[in-house]
């Protein structure tokens, strides 16, 4: 193969080809912005063809179960007693229907 052909391939074709594909990872939903405005469609994990960056931008939203920890939670009772919980774990999951 000609070296100039390889340089052309690496310099022009591969970077522009990568601009037209978006992938959504497992455990995420994909959302696309068209001309800066959020589209009304979500995308399941996979590979998607899209317009290049100035026209369309892609983002991913995590929908896996998550656990958040809160430390040193102060609670008061009606009789004036104060309780301190050292750690509280809060589990949450974003429903796929509520992503938009």
Secondary structure, 3 states (H helix, E strand, C coil): CCHHHHHHHHHHHHHHHHHCEEEECCCEEEEEEECCEEEEEEECCEEEECCCCCCEEEEEEECCCEEEEEEEEEEECCCCCEEEEEEEEEEECCCHHHCC
